[in-house]
Amino acid sequence: MIKVLNFRMQKEMMNKSFMIWKYKSIAYYQLFAINNFFNNINSLIKKYLLPYIIKEIYKQMYESILYKCEKILLEDVYKFDNN
């Protein structure tokens, strides 16, 4: 039981360290991402949301540019392909 708890605590510490590193490393994209990819969205959230909520949305925006995305038709949303 102690080994299991110890392993779990080590895993949690690694996850926490990773999250801190991740948000520090993606801060480089802040102005570039917001101004170039999310300009219309940024205008809307600034109009309707509070600053601390906007800050959390920005974190997701910064991270989102690190993913490879593919546009699909709405009717194909629930069709899954293993590729």
Legacy VTK file of the C-alpha trace (Angstrom):
# vtk DataFile Version 3.0
C-alpha trace
ASCII
DATASET POLYDATA
POINTS 83 float
0.000 0.000 0.000
2.814 2.416 0.846
4.475 1.736 -2.506
1.240 2.500 -4.325
0.787 5.780 -2.459
4.403 6.735 -3.001
4.115 6.010 -6.726
0.934 8.061 -6.936
2.517 11.028 -5.155
5.530 10.920 -7.471
3.221 10.852 -10.477
1.269 13.845 -9.159
4.507 15.786 -8.618
5.614 15.018 -12.186
2.239 16.125 -13.551
2.406 19.363 -11.607
5.949 20.039 -12.811
4.913 19.311 -16.370
1.965 21.700 -16.208
4.189 24.495 -14.869
6.730 23.854 -17.629
4.028 23.673 -20.281
2.506 27.037 -19.443
5.924 28.680 -19.207
6.990 27.278 -22.556
3.879 28.303 -24.485
3.942 31.890 -23.205
6.121 32.710 -26.248
3.092 32.514 -28.522
0.861 34.864 -26.568
0.646 37.958 -28.736
1.171 36.100 -31.985
-1.587 33.561 -31.272
-4.187 35.975 -29.993
-3.664 38.629 -32.665
-3.375 36.324 -35.642
-5.592 33.349 -34.912
-8.190 34.533 -32.414
-8.732 38.207 -33.138
-12.534 37.999 -33.571
-12.945 35.722 -30.564
-10.703 37.974 -28.502
-12.941 40.973 -29.223
-16.000 39.057 -28.033
-14.523 37.654 -24.853
-13.124 41.046 -23.878
-16.585 42.517 -24.316
-18.475 39.954 -22.214
-16.107 38.216 -19.791
-14.110 39.143 -16.715
-10.302 39.428 -16.898
-9.554 36.315 -14.824
-11.804 34.236 -17.092
-10.163 35.729 -20.178
-6.762 34.749 -18.780
-7.863 31.106 -18.554
-9.283 31.208 -22.073
-5.984 32.633 -23.327
-4.125 29.665 -21.829
-6.305 27.335 -23.876
-5.839 29.453 -26.985
-2.054 29.362 -26.619
-2.085 25.622 -26.202
-4.484 25.060 -29.091
-2.006 26.279 -31.693
0.294 23.420 -30.739
-2.149 20.822 -32.084
-2.632 19.584 -35.620
-6.259 20.121 -36.594
-8.375 19.070 -39.500
-11.607 20.671 -40.615
-14.515 18.257 -41.014
-18.130 18.618 -42.029
-20.669 18.873 -39.239
-22.462 15.717 -40.379
-19.160 13.798 -40.075
-18.494 14.778 -36.458
-19.644 11.455 -35.004
-17.935 9.275 -37.588
-14.661 7.967 -36.198
-11.693 6.754 -38.172
-8.726 4.990 -36.587
-6.346 7.122 -38.656
LINES 1 84
83 0 1 2 3 4 5 6 7 8 9 10 11 12 13 14 15 16 17 18 19 20 21 22 23 24 25 26 27 28 29 30 31 32 33 34 35 36 37 38 39 40 41 42 43 44 45 46 47 48 49 50 51 52 53 54 55 56 57 58 59 60 61 62 63 64 65 66 67 68 69 70 71 72 73 74 75 76 77 78 79 80 81 82
